[in-house]
């Protein structure tokens, strides 16, 4: 499927007192970040427990729509949606990356009650497909700020911003999704490595 960007608003035509609704285009669902191998590395007998707070996403990238940016214009990629809100898919992919890559840290999910003195705060600032001009092959850009907080004081131990970019192989939705998948995994690897070093201080 070649990419077509659609505006956020929709129009309804009214004729003779009746609303004429066009048949909506079919929507294909996609996901990213799934399928990481779990537990393929040695883990310390007593890993450092780090609680993951709710991951923040920019308003324009929240939900199930794929954001495309061309210069100063923003639009959503038509006919394609994430199978779940992007922030939920990303949180799941980050947790899977910790399971598969971390050896000194055990990430505590939001539903767990395990006590800990460290909290990981992730604020995703950018999650988008960037086009130099309409119809060109986009570059996927994801950036996030990670903060390690010490409890109960809630003081910031360390903070760092990460940015990764991954060009799509062509201007097709499947290629764009594949680039989102690679970029999110690369970002996760950076965050896991940084967390392991920071939590051990």
N, C-alpha and C positions, 0 to 999 in steps of 0.2 A: 504494500500500500504506500503510494507516494504521499508526502506530507502536504496537507493543506491547513493553513492557520485560519481559525474562525474567531469572530468577535465574541465578546462575552455576552452581549445582549441578543435577543431574538425578537422578530417582528411577527405580529398576528394581523392578517388581512381581514377586513370586515366588509362584506358585500351583501346588500339587501337584508341587513339585520342578522345575518348568519356569519359565524366565525369560520373561516376556512383555514384549517391547520394542515400544513404540509407534512407528509410522512417523514419522520425523522430518519436521518441516515443511520445505517447500522453502526454499532459501536463495538470495536474489538477490545477485549480486556488484556492487560499485560501486567507483569510483575518484575521486580528486580531483587537482587540480593539473596535469592533462595539457593539451596543446594550446597552450602559450604559443609565440608567434612567436619565432624565434631570429634574433639578429643584425640587428635592425632599427634599430640606432643606431650612430653613429660610435664607433670604438674606438681608443684610443691605439696608436701603432705599437709601443710597448713598455709594455704594461699591467703594473700591479703584480701579482705572483704571490702568491696567498693560498691556502694549503692548507686544505681543509675536513676537520676531524676527524669521527669517527663521531658522528652526532647522537643524543643521549640522549633517551629518552621515559619518562614515568612508567609504572610497571609495569602499572597498570590500563588504560592506553590502548595498550600495545604489542600487536602482533599484528593480526589481521584483524577484531576485534570493535569495534563502535561503542559507546562508553561514554555512558550517560545518567545524569544526577544529578538527583534530586528531594530537595531539602532535605539531610538527612544520609544518604539512601539512594542506593546505586549499583546499577545493573543494566545489562545489555547489551541493545541494541535487537534484538528477535527477528526472525528471517527475513532479516537483512541482514548482509553481511560486506564488508570491503574486499577487493579482488581480490589484494592483496599486503599484507604487514604495514604498518601505518600509518606507522611510522618510515621504511620504504623509500620509500613513496609521497611522504612529505614531503621526504626528501632529494633525490629526483628532481625534485620541483617547485621546490625552492630552487635547484638547479643550473640548471634551465631559466630561472628568473627572472634569474639572473646573466647567462646567455647573451643574454637578450633585453633586459635593462635596463642592465647595467653598462657603463660606457665607460672607466673607469680601472683596473678590477680584472679579473683573470682568475682564476676559481676553479679550483684544482687538486684533482681528485678523489682519492680514497684509493688508487686503483690506479696513479696516475701517479707517476713518479719525478722530476719536475721539482723542482730545488732551490728553496727559498724561505726567507725569513727571517720570514715572517708566517704565523700559523695562526688560523683561525676556529673557535671552539668554540661549538656551539649546544646548549643544554640546554632542551628543551621541558618546561615545568612543568605545563601544562594543555592538554588536547586532548579536549573533551567537549561534549555537548549538555546544557544546564541547563534544567530545568523548574521553574516556580514551584510547580506541583502536577501530579499525574498527569493526563494527557490534554490539557494546555495546549500551546500552540505553544512550542517550545524556543528558547533562545538559544545559539548556538555560541560557545564561548569558547576561545581559543588564546592561551597566553602562553609566552614563551621568553626565556631569558637568553643574550645573545650576548657572547662575550669575544674580544678580539683579543690574541693572544700573540706575543711576539717571540722568535725562535729565534736561537741555541741556548740562550739563558738561560731560556726559557719563562716570562718575566715577563709579567704582564698589562698591556698598554698601555692598554686601555680596556674597560669593561664596561657593559652596559645591558640592562634588562629591558623587553620589549615585550609589550603585551596588546591583542588585537583581539577584537571581538565582532560577531556577525552574526546577526540574527534569521532563523529559517526563515520562509517565507511561510505555511506551514501544517504541521500535525502529520502529515506524510507522509514516508516514508523518502526519496523523491526530492527533496523540498524540503529536508530536513535535509542530504542529501549536497551539494546545490547551495550551501547556506550554509557547509558545511565548505570547499568549493572556493573561495568568495569570501573567507572569513576567512584561509585559508592563503595565498592570493595577496596579500592586503593585508599580512599579516605579512611575507611575503617581500620586498615592496617596501620596507618599513621597514628590514629587515635589509640589503638591497642598498644603500640610500642611506647608512645608517650605516657600513657597511663601506667604501664608497668614500671617505667623509670621513676615517674613522679610519686606513685604510691609507696615505693620502697624507700623514699627519702626519710 
